[in-house]
Amino acid sequence: MKGFEYLQAELEEMKKAGTYRGLVPIQSEQGSRVTIEGKEYIQLSSNNYLGLTSHPRLRKAALKAVEEFGAGTGSVRTIAGTFTMHEELEKKLADFKHTEAALVFQSGFTTNQGVLSAILSPEDVVISDELNHASIIDGIRLTKAARKVYKHVDMVDLEKALQESQSFRKRLIVTDGVFSMDGNIAPLPEIVRLAEKYDALVMVDDAHASGVLGSNGRGTVNHFNLDGRVHIQVGTLSKAIGVLGGYVASSKTLCDYLIQKGRPFLFSTSHPPAVTIACMEAIDILQEEPQLIDRLWENTTFFKKGLHGLGFNTGVSETPITPVMVGDETLAIALSDALKQEGIFAQSIAFPTVAKGKARIRTIVTAQHSREELQQALDAFERAGKGLGLI
């Protein structure tokens, strides 16, 4: 079919530049090991922090939900798609995050889009960290609010933006809790201090912090003992939670408003029963099996120490997101390919996901990894790194 030649030309340019990324179908369940094209690999690229995607309790809960309620809900929430289980999940999330209320969206991406586009007007200004996730950036693009971007985790630059924004009706500071490509944690105490000084709201995207930081994995806000001082928390149900979806945890007023004005919420069918019930079970597991988070951090410490001992640069990471910084895009791809030859699935990340010249292998260890698997991965990094002249 003619008409898309210009798109094909762009794809060819991406391939020449080394930024084209094909999909890699996995033939097994998501775990510490996965099967790709009939071969088993140690998985270092998933967001399955606690191994909940295949946890026996989630499997059982999902199967029971399908048997009792069917495969889908058949409607959007505001017409006929709100089941009692959806409200139970939202109550459980609010209790877990220590907020007044919570509302579930179809994904973390649509949560950011829905919240930002609904609550900001031309009278307001949104102030965003320059390395915030793409979903925050796209959510901001959907608003008519004024926009300011401050240098990454630079509190002097943030305060300057706040000082320059005093004429707006409301100032909203938006930041990732844990930055998804670098693995560092936002300086939330200082952000909150500045917000209170300049009468601003704070919104934190805890996609990579929920289930990882804070008491029982409550996230960045709880990690810094800031419960009650952050106005909006958003996150996913698809990373450490292990299932699918996104949520906003905030005041009842905001959640009620989003039911009326949050477009992704209004115009998308509600979560299937298996997803909803499995998410509730995952939150229970976070509170009843804290050893999973302990194991996640033990594995993280071991793996980081091993990479540093080999001479690899892991940037500013403070969390299980551990980038192996390479710089050159072509070299990062070569390292990923070499690791795959060694039985390690660790994807390269390059422009436009990260800035040019800052390509990397982004690794994430999980609670499921055994010490033997992590040592195998470190040995593979050593051989591949030496072969490419990286160490």
Short mmCIF file of the C-alpha atoms (twelve columns), coordinates in Angstrom:
data_MODEL
# 
_entry.id   MODEL 
# 
loop_
_atom_site.group_PDB 
_atom_site.id 
_atom_site.type_symbol 
_atom_site.label_atom_id 
_atom_site.label_alt_id 
_atom_site.label_comp_id 
_atom_site.label_asym_id 
_atom_site.label_seq_id 
_atom_site.Cartn_x 
_atom_site.Cartn_y 
_atom_site.Cartn_z 
_atom_site.pdbx_PDB_model_num 
ATOM 1   C CA . MET A 1   0.000   0.000   0.000  1 
ATOM 2   C CA . LYS A 2   1.350   3.396   -1.002 1 
ATOM 3   C CA . GLY A 3   1.245   6.484   1.194  1 
ATOM 4   C CA . PHE A 4   3.669   5.651   3.996  1 
ATOM 5   C CA . GLU A 5   6.938   5.943   2.102  1 
ATOM 6   C CA . TYR A 6   7.943   8.919   4.249  1 
ATOM 7   C CA . LEU A 7   7.542   6.820   7.377  1 
ATOM 8   C CA . GLN A 8   9.614   3.998   5.912  1 
ATOM 9   C CA . ALA A 9   12.348  6.492   5.048  1 
ATOM 10  C CA . GLU A 10  12.395  7.683   8.650  1 
ATOM 11  C CA . LEU A 11  12.596  4.111   9.886  1 
ATOM 12  C CA . GLU A 12  15.592  3.499   7.635  1 
ATOM 13  C CA . GLU A 13  17.297  6.587   9.061  1 
ATOM 14  C CA . MET A 14  16.703  5.277   12.571 1 
ATOM 15  C CA . LYS A 15  18.299  1.961   11.604 1 
ATOM 16  C CA . LYS A 16  21.350  3.743   10.182 1 
ATOM 17  C CA . ALA A 17  21.673  5.840   13.342 1 
ATOM 18  C CA . GLY A 18  21.413  2.759   15.541 1 
ATOM 19  C CA . THR A 19  18.292  4.014   17.341 1 
ATOM 20  C CA . TYR A 20  15.782  1.591   15.791 1 
ATOM 21  C CA . ARG A 21  14.437  -0.876  18.353 1 
ATOM 22  C CA . GLY A 22  12.647  -4.059  17.381 1 
ATOM 23  C CA . LEU A 23  10.317  -5.952  19.676 1 
ATOM 24  C CA . VAL A 24  11.608  -9.060  21.452 1 
ATOM 25  C CA . PRO A 25  8.789   -11.586 22.072 1 
ATOM 26  C CA . ILE A 26  9.134   -13.545 25.323 1 
ATOM 27  C CA . GLN A 27  7.835   -17.127 25.295 1 
ATOM 28  C CA . SER A 28  7.637   -17.732 29.043 1 
ATOM 29  C CA . GLU A 29  6.286   -16.109 32.157 1 
ATOM 30  C CA . GLN A 30  8.128   -13.013 33.350 1 
ATOM 31  C CA . GLY A 31  10.674  -14.022 35.944 1 
ATOM 32  C CA . SER A 32  14.361  -13.969 36.824 1 
ATOM 33  C CA . ARG A 33  14.792  -16.106 33.712 1 
ATOM 34  C CA . VAL A 34  12.838  -15.859 30.465 1 
ATOM 35  C CA . THR A 35  12.707  -17.808 27.215 1 
ATOM 36  C CA . ILE A 36  13.358  -15.991 23.933 1 
ATOM 37  C CA . GLU A 37  13.407  -17.895 20.633 1 
ATOM 38  C CA . GLY A 38  13.624  -21.150 22.548 1 
ATOM 39  C CA . LYS A 39  16.662  -20.117 24.618 1 
ATOM 40  C CA . GLU A 40  16.702  -19.252 28.310 1 
ATOM 41  C CA . TYR A 41  18.174  -15.933 29.496 1 
ATOM 42  C CA . ILE A 42  18.672  -14.254 32.854 1 
ATOM 43  C CA . GLN A 43  16.275  -11.295 32.727 1 
ATOM 44  C CA . LEU A 44  17.708  -7.911  33.706 1 
ATOM 45  C CA . SER A 45  15.327  -5.623  31.824 1 
ATOM 46  C CA . SER A 46  11.888  -6.019  33.393 1 
ATOM 47  C CA . ASN A 47  10.161  -3.832  35.979 1 
ATOM 48  C CA . ASN A 48  9.004   -6.915  37.886 1 
ATOM 49  C CA . TYR A 49  10.798  -5.738  41.049 1 
ATOM 50  C CA . LEU A 50  9.242   -8.165  43.512 1 
ATOM 51  C CA . GLY A 51  8.409   -11.039 41.177 1 
ATOM 52  C CA . LEU A 52  4.680   -10.520 41.694 1 
ATOM 53  C CA . THR A 53  3.769   -11.099 38.025 1 
ATOM 54  C CA . SER A 54  3.864   -14.839 38.722 1 
ATOM 55  C CA . HIS A 55  3.291   -14.928 42.489 1 
ATOM 56  C CA . PRO A 56  1.059   -17.902 43.440 1 
ATOM 57  C CA . ARG A 57  -1.357  -15.685 45.357 1 
ATOM 58  C CA . LEU A 58  -1.873  -13.388 42.361 1 
ATOM 59  C CA . ARG A 59  -2.386  -16.350 40.023 1 
ATOM 60  C CA . LYS A 60  -5.023  -17.805 42.336 1 
ATOM 61  C CA . ALA A 61  -6.792  -14.467 42.843 1 
ATOM 62  C CA . ALA A 62  -6.919  -13.740 39.097 1 
ATOM 63  C CA . LEU A 63  -8.297  -17.177 38.229 1 
ATOM 64  C CA . LYS A 64  -10.969 -16.942 40.922 1 
ATOM 65  C CA . ALA A 65  -11.995 -13.486 39.657 1 
ATOM 66  C CA . VAL A 66  -12.459 -14.761 36.104 1 
ATOM 67  C CA . GLU A 67  -14.537 -17.687 37.327 1 
ATOM 68  C CA . GLU A 68  -16.824 -15.444 39.384 1 
ATOM 69  C CA . PHE A 69  -17.025 -12.263 37.282 1 
ATOM 70  C CA . GLY A 70  -15.934 -13.136 33.742 1 
ATOM 71  C CA . ALA A 71  -13.202 -11.790 31.491 1 
ATOM 72  C CA . GLY A 72  -14.248 -8.120  31.251 1 
ATOM 73  C CA . THR A 73  -16.581 -5.453  32.610 1 
ATOM 74  C CA . GLY A 74  -18.259 -4.277  29.421 1 
ATOM 75  C CA . SER A 75  -18.379 -0.557  30.136 1 
ATOM 76  C CA . VAL A 76  -16.609 2.604   31.220 1 
ATOM 77  C CA . ARG A 77  -16.681 3.395   34.930 1 
ATOM 78  C CA . THR A 78  -19.189 6.256   34.641 1 
ATOM 79  C CA . ILE A 79  -21.879 4.227   32.843 1 
ATOM 80  C CA . ALA A 80  -21.996 0.588   33.922 1 
ATOM 81  C CA . GLY A 81  -18.382 -0.426  34.481 1 
ATOM 82  C CA . THR A 82  -17.856 0.326   38.172 1 
ATOM 83  C CA . PHE A 83  -17.927 -2.914  40.144 1 
ATOM 84  C CA . THR A 84  -17.659 -3.016  43.902 1 
ATOM 85  C CA . MET A 85  -14.178 -4.472  43.454 1 
ATOM 86  C CA . HIS A 86  -12.986 -1.276  41.743 1 
ATOM 87  C CA . GLU A 87  -14.019 0.807   44.725 1 
ATOM 88  C CA . GLU A 88  -12.467 -1.741  47.089 1 
ATOM 89  C CA . LEU A 89  -9.170  -1.492  45.195 1 
ATOM 90  C CA . GLU A 90  -9.258  2.307   45.397 1 
ATOM 91  C CA . LYS A 91  -9.962  2.210   49.130 1 
ATOM 92  C CA . LYS A 92  -7.074  -0.226  49.615 1 
ATOM 93  C CA . LEU A 93  -4.741  2.013   47.583 1 
ATOM 94  C CA . ALA A 94  -5.719  5.124   49.555 1 
ATOM 95  C CA . ASP A 95  -5.119  3.348   52.861 1 
ATOM 96  C CA . PHE A 96  -1.795  2.017   51.615 1 
ATOM 97  C CA . LYS A 97  -0.599  5.440   50.398 1 
ATOM 98  C CA . HIS A 98  -1.945  7.224   53.508 1 
ATOM 99  C CA . THR A 99  -4.224  9.507   51.476 1 
ATOM 100 C CA . GLU A 100 -7.888  10.401  51.707 1 
ATOM 101 C CA . ALA A 101 -8.845  8.775   48.407 1 
ATOM 102 C CA . ALA A 102 -7.524  7.109   45.263 1 
ATOM 103 C CA . LEU A 103 -8.725  6.599   41.706 1 
ATOM 104 C CA . VAL A 104 -7.601  3.921   39.259 1 
ATOM 105 C CA . PHE A 105 -6.759  4.660   35.611 1 
ATOM 106 C CA . GLN A 106 -5.961  2.296   32.750 1 
ATOM 107 C CA . SER A 107 -2.193  2.858   32.963 1 
ATOM 108 C CA . GLY A 108 0.405   5.029   34.640 1 
ATOM 109 C CA . PHE A 109 0.771   6.927   31.369 1 
ATOM 110 C CA . THR A 110 -2.936  7.771   31.163 1 
ATOM 111 C CA . THR A 111 -2.959  8.707   34.850 1 
ATOM 112 C CA . ASN A 112 -0.447  11.484  34.240 1 
ATOM 113 C CA . GLN A 113 -2.303  12.591  31.122 1 
ATOM 114 C CA . GLY A 114 -5.657  12.565  32.884 1 
ATOM 115 C CA . VAL A 115 -4.564  14.368  36.041 1 
ATOM 116 C CA . LEU A 116 -2.486  17.101  34.423 1 
ATOM 117 C CA . SER A 117 -4.916  17.869  31.606 1 
ATOM 118 C CA . ALA A 118 -7.852  18.054  34.022 1 
ATOM 119 C CA . ILE A 119 -6.543  20.241  36.835 1 
ATOM 120 C CA . LEU A 120 -4.498  22.904  35.015 1 
ATOM 121 C CA . SER A 121 -5.821  25.957  33.170 1 
ATOM 122 C CA . PRO A 122 -4.228  29.001  31.456 1 
ATOM 123 C CA . GLU A 123 -4.282  30.689  34.864 1 
ATOM 124 C CA . ASP A 124 -1.843  28.125  36.255 1 
ATOM 125 C CA . VAL A 125 1.789   27.143  35.758 1 
ATOM 126 C CA . VAL A 126 3.346   23.677  35.884 1 
ATOM 127 C CA . ILE A 127 7.005   23.400  36.916 1 
ATOM 128 C CA . SER A 128 8.654   20.162  35.822 1 
ATOM 129 C CA . ASP A 129 12.030  18.455  36.336 1 
ATOM 130 C CA . GLU A 130 13.823  18.235  32.986 1 
ATOM 131 C CA . LEU A 131 14.234  14.446  33.260 1 
ATOM 132 C CA . ASN A 132 10.632  13.642  34.130 1 
ATOM 133 C CA . HIS A 133 9.028   10.648  32.439 1 
ATOM 134 C CA . ALA A 134 7.519   10.953  28.955 1 
ATOM 135 C CA . SER A 135 4.007   10.512  30.372 1 
ATOM 136 C CA . ILE A 136 4.464   13.650  32.486 1 
ATOM 137 C CA . ILE A 137 5.801   15.563  29.496 1 
ATOM 138 C CA . ASP A 138 2.889   14.473  27.314 1 
ATOM 139 C CA . GLY A 139 0.416   15.220  30.096 1 
ATOM 140 C CA . ILE A 140 1.794   18.757  30.347 1 
ATOM 141 C CA . ARG A 141 1.480   19.144  26.569 1 
ATOM 142 C CA . LEU A 142 -2.253  18.485  26.892 1 
ATOM 143 C CA . THR A 143 -2.747  21.431  29.249 1 
ATOM 144 C CA . LYS A 144 -3.091  25.128  28.469 1 
ATOM 145 C CA . ALA A 145 -1.081  26.066  31.525 1 
ATOM 146 C CA . ALA A 146 2.190   27.971  31.392 1 
ATOM 147 C CA . ARG A 147 5.242   25.718  31.613 1 
ATOM 148 C CA . LYS A 148 8.619   25.957  33.269 1 
ATOM 149 C CA . VAL A 149 11.309  23.284  33.293 1 
ATOM 150 C CA . TYR A 150 13.974  23.277  36.005 1 
ATOM 151 C CA . LYS A 151 17.386  21.640  35.742 1 
ATOM 152 C CA . HIS A 152 17.437  18.065  36.945 1 
ATOM 153 C CA . VAL A 153 17.100  17.929  40.770 1 
ATOM 154 C CA . ASP A 154 18.487  21.489  40.908 1 
ATOM 155 C CA . MET A 155 16.739  23.170  43.824 1 
ATOM 156 C CA . VAL A 156 18.244  26.576  43.121 1 
ATOM 157 C CA . ASP A 157 16.725  26.472  39.642 1 
ATOM 158 C CA . LEU A 158 13.411  25.239  41.042 1 
ATOM 159 C CA . GLU A 159 13.258  28.111  43.516 1 
ATOM 160 C CA . LYS A 160 13.997  30.556  40.709 1 
ATOM 161 C CA . ALA A 161 11.083  29.120  38.702 1 
ATOM 162 C CA . LEU A 162 8.809   29.455  41.720 1 
ATOM 163 C CA . GLN A 163 9.859   33.054  42.304 1 
ATOM 164 C CA . GLU A 164 9.097   33.867  38.667 1 
ATOM 165 C CA . SER A 165 5.652   32.227  38.881 1 
ATOM 166 C CA . GLN A 166 3.991   34.102  41.717 1 
ATOM 167 C CA . SER A 167 1.493   35.852  39.430 1 
ATOM 168 C CA . PHE A 168 -0.248  32.592  38.477 1 
ATOM 169 C CA . ARG A 169 -3.361  31.293  40.224 1 
ATOM 170 C CA . LYS A 170 -1.638  28.055  41.175 1 
ATOM 171 C CA . ARG A 171 1.851   26.607  40.829 1 
ATOM 172 C CA . LEU A 172 2.199   22.826  40.413 1 
ATOM 173 C CA . ILE A 173 5.619   21.201  40.840 1 
ATOM 174 C CA . VAL A 174 5.829   17.798  39.137 1 
ATOM 175 C CA . THR A 175 8.617   15.293  39.652 1 
ATOM 176 C CA . ASP A 176 9.350   11.609  39.349 1 
ATOM 177 C CA . GLY A 177 9.964   10.012  42.734 1 
ATOM 178 C CA . VAL A 178 12.577  7.700   41.225 1 
ATOM 179 C CA . PHE A 179 13.886  8.665   37.798 1 
ATOM 180 C CA . SER A 180 13.343  5.739   35.466 1 
ATOM 181 C CA . MET A 181 16.533  5.909   33.408 1 
ATOM 182 C CA . ASP A 182 19.063  6.949   36.067 1 
ATOM 183 C CA . GLY A 183 17.658  5.337   39.204 1 
ATOM 184 C CA . ASN A 184 18.199  8.373   41.444 1 
ATOM 185 C CA . ILE A 185 15.649  9.618   43.970 1 
ATOM 186 C CA . ALA A 186 14.130  13.107  43.781 1 
ATOM 187 C CA . PRO A 187 15.123  15.447  46.660 1 
ATOM 188 C CA . LEU A 188 11.525  15.477  47.841 1 
ATOM 189 C CA . PRO A 189 12.043  17.079  51.273 1 
ATOM 190 C CA . GLU A 190 13.573  20.147  49.644 1 
ATOM 191 C CA . ILE A 191 10.900  20.219  46.928 1 
ATOM 192 C CA . VAL A 192 8.170   20.148  49.576 1 
ATOM 193 C CA . ARG A 193 9.922   22.850  51.601 1 
ATOM 194 C CA . LEU A 194 10.047  25.139  48.570 1 
ATOM 195 C CA . ALA A 195 6.453   24.334  47.655 1 
ATOM 196 C CA . GLU A 196 5.265   25.320  51.109 1 
ATOM 197 C CA . LYS A 197 7.378   28.478  51.025 1 
ATOM 198 C CA . TYR A 198 5.905   29.602  47.689 1 
ATOM 199 C CA . ASP A 199 2.362   28.207  48.083 1 
ATOM 200 C CA . ALA A 200 2.701   25.552  45.393 1 
ATOM 201 C CA . LEU A 201 1.206   22.094  44.927 1 
ATOM 202 C CA . VAL A 202 3.433   19.009  44.593 1 
ATOM 203 C CA . MET A 203 2.760   16.011  42.349 1 
ATOM 204 C CA . VAL A 204 5.018   12.934  42.550 1 
ATOM 205 C CA . ASP A 205 5.082   10.092  40.029 1 
ATOM 206 C CA . ASP A 206 6.009   7.039   42.092 1 
ATOM 207 C CA . ALA A 207 5.949   4.490   39.266 1 
ATOM 208 C CA . HIS A 208 9.408   3.158   40.189 1 
ATOM 209 C CA . ALA A 209 9.131   3.804   43.933 1 
ATOM 210 C CA . SER A 210 5.860   2.092   44.856 1 
ATOM 211 C CA . GLY A 211 6.768   -1.365  46.114 1 
ATOM 212 C CA . VAL A 212 10.420  -0.341  46.365 1 
ATOM 213 C CA . LEU A 213 10.817  2.618   48.763 1 
ATOM 214 C CA . GLY A 214 9.108   3.455   52.038 1 
ATOM 215 C CA . SER A 215 7.418   1.287   54.655 1 
ATOM 216 C CA . ASN A 216 6.183   -1.874  52.887 1 
ATOM 217 C CA . GLY A 217 6.843   -0.131  49.574 1 
ATOM 218 C CA . ARG A 218 4.573   2.865   50.109 1 
ATOM 219 C CA . GLY A 219 6.814   5.015   47.937 1 
ATOM 220 C CA . THR A 220 8.925   8.159   47.955 1 
ATOM 221 C CA . VAL A 221 6.558   10.262  50.057 1 
ATOM 222 C CA . ASN A 222 6.553   7.747   52.868 1 
ATOM 223 C CA . HIS A 223 10.298  7.094   52.419 1 
ATOM 224 C CA . PHE A 224 10.952  10.722  53.380 1 
ATOM 225 C CA . ASN A 225 8.243   10.822  56.098 1 
ATOM 226 C CA . LEU A 226 6.239   13.346  54.076 1 
ATOM 227 C CA . ASP A 227 2.808   11.737  54.339 1 
ATOM 228 C CA . GLY A 228 0.154   14.453  54.250 1 
ATOM 229 C CA . ARG A 229 2.487   17.072  52.739 1 
ATOM 230 C CA . VAL A 230 2.424   15.967  49.077 1 
ATOM 231 C CA . HIS A 231 -0.800  16.859  47.305 1 
ATOM 232 C CA . ILE A 232 -0.840  14.278  44.488 1 
ATOM 233 C CA . GLN A 233 0.776   10.860  44.196 1 
ATOM 234 C CA . VAL A 234 0.490   8.900   40.964 1 
ATOM 235 C CA . GLY A 235 1.877   5.498   40.166 1 
ATOM 236 C CA . THR A 236 1.499   2.264   38.269 1 
ATOM 237 C CA . LEU A 237 0.068   -1.123  39.090 1 
ATOM 238 C CA . SER A 238 2.273   -2.757  36.471 1 
ATOM 239 C CA . LYS A 239 5.795   -2.590  37.897 1 
ATOM 240 C CA . ALA A 240 6.393   -3.730  41.482 1 
ATOM 241 C CA . ILE A 241 2.641   -4.398  41.833 1 
ATOM 242 C CA . GLY A 242 3.028   -6.847  38.965 1 
ATOM 243 C CA . VAL A 243 -0.276  -6.442  37.127 1 
ATOM 244 C CA . LEU A 244 -1.626  -3.529  35.046 1 
ATOM 245 C CA . GLY A 245 -2.938  0.011   35.445 1 
ATOM 246 C CA . GLY A 246 -2.256  3.314   37.123 1 
ATOM 247 C CA . TYR A 247 -3.663  5.318   40.002 1 
ATOM 248 C CA . VAL A 248 -3.791  8.720   41.611 1 
ATOM 249 C CA . ALA A 249 -3.794  8.959   45.413 1 
ATOM 250 C CA . SER A 250 -4.834  12.333  46.793 1 
ATOM 251 C CA . SER A 251 -7.773  14.148  48.369 1 
ATOM 252 C CA . LYS A 252 -11.383 13.063  47.886 1 
ATOM 253 C CA . THR A 253 -12.012 16.410  46.184 1 
ATOM 254 C CA . LEU A 254 -9.397  15.760  43.508 1 
ATOM 255 C CA . CYS A 255 -10.529 12.179  42.899 1 
ATOM 256 C CA . ASP A 256 -14.185 13.248  42.652 1 
ATOM 257 C CA . TYR A 257 -13.163 15.977  40.199 1 
ATOM 258 C CA . LEU A 258 -11.208 13.502  38.052 1 
ATOM 259 C CA . ILE A 259 -14.240 11.229  37.830 1 
ATOM 260 C CA . GLN A 260 -16.001 14.165  36.155 1 
ATOM 261 C CA . LYS A 261 -13.082 15.587  34.139 1 
ATOM 262 C CA . GLY A 262 -10.331 12.961  33.734 1 
ATOM 263 C CA . ARG A 263 -10.689 12.043  30.081 1 
ATOM 264 C CA . PRO A 264 -8.797  8.702   30.103 1 
ATOM 265 C CA . PHE A 265 -10.944 7.661   33.077 1 
ATOM 266 C CA . LEU A 266 -14.154 8.819   31.401 1 
ATOM 267 C CA . PHE A 267 -13.604 7.214   28.023 1 
ATOM 268 C CA . SER A 268 -11.889 3.882   28.742 1 
ATOM 269 C CA . THR A 269 -13.425 0.586   29.816 1 
ATOM 270 C CA . SER A 270 -12.712 -0.307  33.427 1 
ATOM 271 C CA . HIS A 271 -10.136 -2.843  34.586 1 
ATOM 272 C CA . PRO A 272 -11.070 -6.514  34.028 1 
ATOM 273 C CA . PRO A 273 -11.939 -8.485  37.174 1 
ATOM 274 C CA . ALA A 274 -8.738  -10.560 37.090 1 
ATOM 275 C CA . VAL A 275 -6.601  -7.417  36.953 1 
ATOM 276 C CA . THR A 276 -8.536  -5.653  39.705 1 
ATOM 277 C CA . ILE A 277 -8.538  -8.541  42.151 1 
ATOM 278 C CA . ALA A 278 -4.888  -9.373  41.465 1 
ATOM 279 C CA . CYS A 279 -3.899  -5.751  42.209 1 
ATOM 280 C CA . MET A 280 -5.660  -5.949  45.564 1 
ATOM 281 C CA . GLU A 281 -3.864  -9.193  46.354 1 
ATOM 282 C CA . ALA A 282 -0.535  -7.566  45.459 1 
ATOM 283 C CA . ILE A 283 -1.097  -4.734  47.934 1 
ATOM 284 C CA . ASP A 284 -1.837  -7.306  50.625 1 
ATOM 285 C CA . ILE A 285 1.394   -9.128  49.764 1 
ATOM 286 C CA . LEU A 286 3.402   -5.906  50.115 1 
ATOM 287 C CA . GLN A 287 2.177   -5.633  53.685 1 
ATOM 288 C CA . GLU A 288 2.302   -9.329  54.576 1 
ATOM 289 C CA . GLU A 289 5.548   -10.386 52.885 1 
ATOM 290 C CA . PRO A 290 8.058   -7.551  53.584 1 
ATOM 291 C CA . GLN A 291 10.894  -10.023 53.019 1 
ATOM 292 C CA . LEU A 292 10.387  -9.533  49.264 1 
ATOM 293 C CA . ILE A 293 11.455  -5.886  49.502 1 
ATOM 294 C CA . ASP A 294 14.340  -6.833  51.810 1 
ATOM 295 C CA . ARG A 295 15.545  -9.359  49.231 1 
ATOM 296 C CA . LEU A 296 15.186  -6.804  46.427 1 
ATOM 297 C CA . TRP A 297 17.535  -4.419  48.228 1 
ATOM 298 C CA . GLU A 298 19.998  -7.154  49.192 1 
ATOM 299 C CA . ASN A 299 20.219  -8.168  45.531 1 
ATOM 300 C CA . THR A 300 20.534  -4.536  44.455 1 
ATOM 301 C CA . THR A 301 23.434  -3.924  46.841 1 
ATOM 302 C CA . PHE A 302 25.221  -7.079  45.701 1 
ATOM 303 C CA . PHE A 303 24.834  -6.314  41.996 1 
ATOM 304 C CA . LYS A 304 25.871  -2.658  42.242 1 
ATOM 305 C CA . LYS A 305 28.929  -3.567  44.275 1 
ATOM 306 C CA . GLY A 306 29.853  -6.167  41.682 1 
ATOM 307 C CA . LEU A 307 29.528  -3.743  38.758 1 
ATOM 308 C CA . HIS A 308 31.576  -1.108  40.569 1 
ATOM 309 C CA . GLY A 309 34.245  -3.686  41.343 1 
ATOM 310 C CA . LEU A 310 34.515  -4.460  37.645 1 
ATOM 311 C CA . GLY A 311 35.001  -0.785  36.863 1 
ATOM 312 C CA . PHE A 312 31.608  -0.013  35.341 1 
ATOM 313 C CA . ASN A 313 29.994  3.395   35.843 1 
ATOM 314 C CA . THR A 314 26.438  3.188   37.221 1 
ATOM 315 C CA . GLY A 315 25.858  6.937   37.229 1 
ATOM 316 C CA . VAL A 316 23.838  8.417   40.075 1 
ATOM 317 C CA . SER A 317 21.671  5.368   40.774 1 
ATOM 318 C CA . GLU A 318 20.396  4.853   44.321 1 
ATOM 319 C CA . THR A 319 17.768  2.200   43.573 1 
ATOM 320 C CA . PRO A 320 17.356  -1.195  41.836 1 
ATOM 321 C CA . ILE A 321 17.423  0.719   38.522 1 
ATOM 322 C CA . THR A 322 21.132  0.395   37.781 1 
ATOM 323 C CA . PRO A 323 22.315  1.860   34.466 1 
ATOM 324 C CA . VAL A 324 25.640  0.742   33.077 1 
ATOM 325 C CA . MET A 325 26.746  3.947   31.389 1 
ATOM 326 C CA . VAL A 326 28.340  3.496   27.966 1 
ATOM 327 C CA . GLY A 327 27.839  6.814   26.148 1 
ATOM 328 C CA . ASP A 328 28.074  5.793   22.503 1 
ATOM 329 C CA . GLU A 329 24.818  4.407   21.080 1 
ATOM 330 C CA . THR A 330 26.474  1.829   18.822 1 
ATOM 331 C CA . LEU A 331 28.695  0.592   21.651 1 
ATOM 332 C CA . ALA A 332 25.709  0.252   23.995 1 
ATOM 333 C CA . ILE A 333 23.926  -1.912  21.433 1 
ATOM 334 C CA . ALA A 334 27.088  -3.984  20.984 1 
ATOM 335 C CA . LEU A 335 27.305  -4.531  24.753 1 
ATOM 336 C CA . SER A 336 23.662  -5.617  24.886 1 
ATOM 337 C CA . ASP A 337 24.264  -8.041  22.009 1 
ATOM 338 C CA . ALA A 338 27.390  -9.422  23.671 1 
ATOM 339 C CA . LEU A 339 25.507  -9.976  26.926 1 
ATOM 340 C CA . LYS A 340 22.762  -11.792 25.049 1 
ATOM 341 C CA . GLN A 341 25.387  -14.130 23.629 1 
ATOM 342 C CA . GLU A 342 26.338  -14.796 27.245 1 
ATOM 343 C CA . GLY A 343 22.758  -15.653 28.183 1 
ATOM 344 C CA . ILE A 344 21.859  -12.266 29.723 1 
ATOM 345 C CA . PHE A 345 18.876  -10.250 28.489 1 
ATOM 346 C CA . ALA A 346 19.796  -6.623  29.224 1 
ATOM 347 C CA . GLN A 347 18.468  -4.065  26.759 1 
ATOM 348 C CA . SER A 348 20.366  -0.991  25.606 1 
ATOM 349 C CA . ILE A 349 18.767  2.438   26.026 1 
ATOM 350 C CA . ALA A 350 19.682  5.212   23.595 1 
ATOM 351 C CA . PHE A 351 18.362  8.434   22.072 1 
ATOM 352 C CA . PRO A 352 15.556  9.543   22.110 1 
ATOM 353 C CA . THR A 353 14.800  7.740   25.394 1 
ATOM 354 C CA . VAL A 354 17.954  9.327   26.845 1 
ATOM 355 C CA . ALA A 355 20.069  12.208  25.566 1 
ATOM 356 C CA . LYS A 356 22.536  11.640  22.739 1 
ATOM 357 C CA . GLY A 357 25.882  10.501  24.047 1 
ATOM 358 C CA . LYS A 358 24.339  9.006   27.191 1 
ATOM 359 C CA . ALA A 359 23.447  5.531   25.946 1 
ATOM 360 C CA . ARG A 360 23.467  2.776   28.525 1 
ATOM 361 C CA . ILE A 361 22.389  -0.701  29.512 1 
ATOM 362 C CA . ARG A 362 19.600  -0.223  32.043 1 
ATOM 363 C CA . THR A 363 19.513  -3.151  34.429 1 
ATOM 364 C CA . ILE A 364 16.938  -3.892  37.098 1 
ATOM 365 C CA . VAL A 365 17.501  -6.724  39.554 1 
ATOM 366 C CA . THR A 366 14.486  -8.222  41.302 1 
ATOM 367 C CA . ALA A 367 13.670  -10.074 44.490 1 
ATOM 368 C CA . GLN A 368 13.380  -13.239 42.378 1 
ATOM 369 C CA . HIS A 369 17.016  -13.294 41.272 1 
ATOM 370 C CA . SER A 370 19.208  -15.782 43.053 1 
ATOM 371 C CA . ARG A 371 22.729  -14.816 44.085 1 
ATOM 372 C CA . GLU A 372 24.012  -17.361 41.572 1 
ATOM 373 C CA . GLU A 373 22.079  -15.701 38.734 1 
ATOM 374 C CA . LEU A 374 23.398  -12.280 39.648 1 
ATOM 375 C CA . GLN A 375 26.965  -13.597 39.790 1 
ATOM 376 C CA . GLN A 376 26.454  -15.165 36.361 1 
ATOM 377 C CA . ALA A 377 25.321  -11.778 35.093 1 
ATOM 378 C CA . LEU A 378 28.353  -10.039 36.599 1 
ATOM 379 C CA . ASP A 379 30.691  -12.597 35.028 1 
ATOM 380 C CA . ALA A 380 28.989  -11.971 31.672 1 
ATOM 381 C CA . PHE A 381 29.391  -8.206  32.077 1 
ATOM 382 C CA . GLU A 382 33.087  -8.735  32.790 1 
ATOM 383 C CA . ARG A 383 33.671  -10.831 29.671 1 
ATOM 384 C CA . ALA A 384 31.559  -8.595  27.427 1 
ATOM 385 C CA . GLY A 385 33.058  -5.403  28.855 1 
ATOM 386 C CA . LYS A 386 36.619  -6.595  28.339 1 
ATOM 387 C CA . GLY A 387 35.802  -7.802  24.840 1 
ATOM 388 C CA . LEU A 388 34.561  -4.341  23.882 1 
ATOM 389 C CA . GLY A 389 37.304  -2.452  25.692 1 
ATOM 390 C CA . LEU A 390 34.895  -0.923  28.228 1 
ATOM 391 C CA . ILE A 391 36.809  -2.165  31.276 1 
# 
